[in-house]
Amino acid sequence: MLPTYFISHGGGPWPYVEEMRAMLATLEVALADMPNQIKEKPKAILMISGHWERNTFGVQSNPAPGMEYDYYGFPPHTYDVKYAAPGSPEVASRVAELIKGAGFSVELDDKKGFDHGAFTPMEIMYPEADMPLVQLSLQSNLDPEEHLALGRALKPLRDEGVLIIGSGLSYHNLRQFGVQGKVPSAAFDAWLQKAVMESTPEQRTQALTDWEKDAPFARVCHPREDHFIPLMVAVGAAESAKATCVYHDANVFGGVTASSFRFD
């Protein structure tokens, strides 16, 4: 059975910008090591990106997805980069089947391209772009319980060779990066580490459900929780699993603390 992951995916097109890549060297090492941590080569990766939302769950179904440069203010060459991994209509259909079976509305989307929540970490994990990649949207209500339930529905994929990755950021406040984010991100991360790694599975699920109420600086760290909710999917698909912190940096983006986790 494959593990699941929640990754902090960095900012913008960072692997393609020399200064950003140097700043995120710790993240690069962590992402590059992920294929080494997996006991079997995945059939495909299912990526739940904080950069794709729909009113109903959407599954990327194009066999050769294009690119979506969903960032702004970066060097011109970053709007020409290509991550030419294949999609997988077969995996997309299976994902949609499982989601529908859990009682959720779901649609296949053959127009969706790879957004930077998917292609930037994949550029480091699988730079040869030979691993099939399918994206799954968040539901725009960003409800923690629904996304935990989504993860539970996807659990069979772990026995079918599909690696489930929730891609977001454990801290995501674009107005408070740098030194302004130092104290709130550190406090939130300390709570998150305890909730994810030092709790029973039941306590962990409850803590994540109640994150807005219980976590320190919750709405400072996540004014909108689009980059936090992918964690719920990863946890739901491995709800009874042990968690390991696979990336931790207390000085990313000029002072912010960020983490990533594996569940197996």
C-alpha positions as CSV (number, residue, x, y, z in Angstrom):
1,M,0.0,0.0,0.0
2,L,1.4,3.4,-1.0
3,P,1.6,6.2,1.5
4,T,-0.1,9.6,1.0
5,Y,1.6,13.0,1.3
6,F,0.8,16.6,2.1
7,I,3.4,18.8,0.7
8,S,4.2,22.5,1.0
9,H,4.9,23.2,-2.7
10,G,6.8,26.5,-2.5
11,G,5.9,29.7,-4.3
12,G,5.2,30.4,-8.0
13,P,7.5,28.8,-10.6
14,W,10.4,28.5,-8.1
15,P,12.3,25.6,-9.7
16,Y,12.7,27.7,-12.8
17,V,14.1,30.8,-11.0
18,E,17.6,30.6,-9.8
19,E,17.3,32.8,-6.7
20,M,14.0,31.2,-5.6
21,R,15.4,27.7,-6.1
22,A,18.4,28.6,-3.9
23,M,16.1,29.9,-1.2
24,L,14.0,26.7,-1.3
25,A,17.0,24.3,-1.3
26,T,15.6,22.5,1.8
27,L,12.3,21.9,0.0
28,E,14.1,20.7,-3.1
29,V,16.0,18.1,-1.1
30,A,12.7,16.9,0.5
31,L,10.8,16.7,-2.8
32,A,13.6,15.0,-4.6
33,D,13.8,12.3,-1.9
34,M,10.1,11.4,-2.1
35,P,10.5,8.8,-4.9
36,N,13.2,7.1,-2.7
37,Q,10.7,6.9,0.2
38,I,8.1,4.9,-1.8
39,K,8.6,1.2,-1.8
40,E,7.0,0.6,-5.2
41,K,7.0,2.8,-8.3
42,P,3.6,4.4,-8.6
43,K,1.4,3.7,-11.5
44,A,0.4,7.4,-11.5
45,I,0.2,10.4,-9.2
46,L,-3.1,12.0,-8.1
47,M,-2.4,15.6,-7.2
48,I,-4.9,17.6,-5.2
49,S,-3.7,21.2,-5.7
50,G,-4.6,24.2,-3.7
51,H,-4.8,26.0,-7.1
52,W,-7.8,24.3,-8.5
53,E,-11.3,24.6,-7.2
54,R,-14.7,23.8,-8.6
55,N,-18.3,23.8,-7.4
56,T,-18.2,20.0,-7.8
57,F,-15.1,17.8,-7.7
58,G,-13.3,17.8,-11.0
59,V,-10.8,15.2,-12.3
60,Q,-8.3,16.1,-15.0
61,S,-8.9,13.6,-17.8
62,N,-6.8,14.8,-20.8
63,P,-4.1,12.2,-21.8
64,A,-1.7,15.1,-22.6
65,P,-2.6,18.1,-20.4
66,G,-1.3,21.5,-21.2
67,M,0.2,24.1,-18.9
68,E,-1.5,26.8,-16.7
69,Y,0.8,29.6,-15.7
70,D,-1.3,30.7,-12.8
71,Y,1.2,33.2,-11.3
72,Y,2.2,36.7,-12.1
73,G,5.2,39.0,-11.9
74,F,7.8,36.4,-12.6
75,P,10.5,36.4,-15.3
76,P,9.2,36.0,-18.9
77,H,10.8,32.5,-19.4
78,T,8.7,31.1,-16.6
79,Y,5.6,31.5,-18.9
80,D,7.2,29.2,-21.4
81,V,8.3,26.3,-19.2
82,K,6.8,22.9,-20.1
83,Y,6.2,19.9,-17.8
84,A,5.2,17.4,-20.4
85,A,4.0,14.5,-18.2
86,P,1.3,12.3,-19.6
87,G,-2.2,12.3,-18.0
88,S,-4.1,9.1,-17.5
89,P,-7.8,8.9,-18.6
90,E,-7.9,5.4,-17.0
91,V,-6.9,6.7,-13.5
92,A,-9.2,9.8,-14.0
93,S,-12.1,7.5,-14.6
94,R,-11.3,5.4,-11.6
95,V,-11.0,8.5,-9.4
96,A,-14.4,9.7,-10.6
97,E,-15.9,6.3,-10.0
98,L,-14.7,6.3,-6.4
99,I,-15.9,9.9,-5.7
100,K,-19.3,9.2,-7.2
101,G,-19.5,6.1,-5.2
102,A,-19.1,8.1,-2.0
103,G,-22.1,10.3,-2.9
104,F,-20.3,13.3,-4.3
105,S,-20.9,15.1,-7.6
106,V,-17.9,14.8,-9.9
107,E,-17.0,15.6,-13.5
108,L,-14.2,14.7,-15.8
109,D,-12.4,17.7,-17.2
110,D,-10.4,17.3,-20.4
111,K,-9.5,21.0,-20.6
112,K,-7.7,21.4,-17.3
113,G,-3.9,21.9,-17.6
114,F,-1.2,21.4,-15.0
115,D,-1.2,24.4,-12.6
116,H,1.9,25.3,-10.6
117,G,0.7,23.5,-7.5
118,A,1.3,20.3,-9.5
119,F,4.1,21.0,-12.0
120,T,6.5,22.8,-9.7
121,P,6.9,19.9,-7.2
122,M,6.8,17.4,-10.0
123,E,9.6,19.1,-11.7
124,I,11.8,18.2,-8.7
125,M,10.2,14.8,-7.9
126,Y,10.1,13.5,-11.5
127,P,12.2,15.8,-13.6
128,E,12.0,13.4,-16.6
129,A,8.2,14.0,-16.7
130,D,7.6,10.3,-17.3
131,M,5.3,9.7,-14.4
132,P,1.5,9.9,-15.3
133,L,-0.1,12.8,-13.4
134,V,-3.7,13.5,-12.8
135,Q,-5.1,16.5,-10.9
136,L,-8.1,16.5,-8.7
137,S,-9.9,19.7,-7.7
138,L,-10.9,20.9,-4.3
139,Q,-14.6,21.7,-3.8
140,S,-14.9,25.4,-3.5
141,N,-16.7,25.3,-0.2
142,L,-13.4,24.1,1.3
143,D,-15.2,22.1,3.9
144,P,-12.8,20.1,6.1
145,E,-15.1,17.2,6.7
146,E,-16.1,16.8,3.0
147,H,-12.4,16.7,2.0
148,L,-11.6,14.2,4.7
149,A,-14.5,12.1,3.3
150,L,-13.1,12.6,-0.2
151,G,-9.8,11.2,1.0
152,R,-11.6,8.2,2.5
153,A,-13.3,7.5,-0.8
154,L,-9.9,7.6,-2.5
155,K,-8.2,5.1,-0.1
156,P,-8.5,2.1,-2.5
157,L,-6.2,3.9,-4.9
158,R,-3.3,3.3,-2.5
159,D,-3.6,-0.5,-3.2
160,E,-3.9,0.2,-6.9
161,G,-0.6,1.9,-7.3
162,V,-1.7,5.6,-7.3
163,L,0.2,8.0,-5.1
164,I,-2.1,10.6,-3.5
165,I,-0.5,13.9,-2.9
166,G,-2.2,17.0,-1.4
167,S,-0.2,20.0,-2.6
168,G,-0.6,23.3,-0.8
169,L,1.3,25.2,1.9
170,S,1.2,24.8,5.7
171,Y,1.3,28.6,5.9
172,H,-0.3,30.7,3.2
173,N,-0.8,34.4,3.8
174,L,0.5,36.3,0.8
175,R,0.3,39.6,2.8
176,Q,2.3,38.3,5.7
177,F,5.4,36.5,4.4
178,G,8.8,37.5,5.7
179,V,9.3,38.6,9.3
180,Q,5.6,39.3,9.7
181,G,4.9,35.7,9.3
182,K,7.5,34.4,11.7
183,V,5.6,34.2,15.0
184,P,2.2,33.1,13.6
185,S,3.6,30.5,11.3
186,A,5.8,29.0,14.0
187,A,2.9,28.8,16.5
188,F,0.6,27.3,13.8
189,D,3.3,24.8,12.8
190,A,3.9,23.7,16.4
191,W,0.1,23.0,16.7
192,L,0.1,21.2,13.4
193,Q,3.0,19.0,14.2
194,K,1.3,17.9,17.4
195,A,-2.1,17.5,15.8
196,V,-0.7,15.4,13.0
197,M,2.0,13.4,14.6
198,E,1.3,13.2,18.3
199,S,-2.4,12.4,18.3
200,T,-4.5,9.3,17.9
201,P,-6.1,9.0,14.4
202,E,-9.4,10.0,15.9
203,Q,-7.8,13.0,17.7
204,R,-6.0,14.0,14.5
205,T,-9.2,13.9,12.4
206,Q,-11.0,16.0,15.0
207,A,-8.2,18.5,15.3
208,L,-8.1,19.1,11.6
209,T,-11.9,19.4,11.4
210,D,-11.8,22.0,14.1
211,W,-8.5,23.7,12.9
212,E,-10.1,27.2,12.6
213,K,-11.2,27.2,16.2
214,D,-8.3,25.4,17.8
215,A,-5.1,26.3,15.9
216,P,-3.2,29.5,17.1
217,F,-3.2,32.2,14.5
218,A,-5.5,30.1,12.3
219,R,-6.9,32.9,10.1
220,V,-3.6,34.8,10.1
221,C,-1.8,31.7,8.6
222,H,-4.7,30.8,6.3
223,P,-7.0,33.8,5.6
224,R,-8.4,31.4,3.0
225,E,-7.8,27.7,3.5
226,D,-7.3,26.6,-0.1
227,H,-3.7,25.7,0.6
228,F,-4.5,23.9,3.8
229,I,-7.5,21.7,2.7
230,P,-5.3,19.4,0.5
231,L,-4.0,18.1,3.8
232,M,-7.5,16.8,4.7
233,V,-7.6,14.7,1.5
234,A,-4.2,13.1,2.3
235,V,-5.2,12.4,5.9
236,G,-8.6,11.0,4.9
237,A,-7.0,8.5,2.5
238,A,-4.7,7.3,5.3
239,E,-6.7,8.1,8.4
240,S,-5.3,5.4,10.7
241,A,-1.7,5.8,9.4
242,K,1.4,7.1,11.2
243,A,2.5,10.6,10.2
244,T,6.1,11.6,9.6
245,C,7.4,15.1,8.9
246,V,9.4,14.9,5.7
247,Y,10.1,18.7,5.3
248,H,10.5,21.4,7.8
249,D,12.0,24.9,7.3
250,A,11.8,27.7,9.9
251,N,13.1,30.4,7.5
252,V,11.3,30.0,4.2
253,F,10.1,33.2,2.5
254,G,12.2,35.3,4.8
255,G,11.1,33.9,8.1
256,V,8.1,31.7,7.7
257,T,7.9,28.1,9.1
258,A,6.5,25.5,6.7
259,S,6.2,21.7,6.8
260,S,5.3,18.6,4.8
261,F,4.1,15.2,6.0
262,R,3.9,11.6,4.9
263,F,1.2,9.2,6.1
264,D,1.9,5.4,6.0
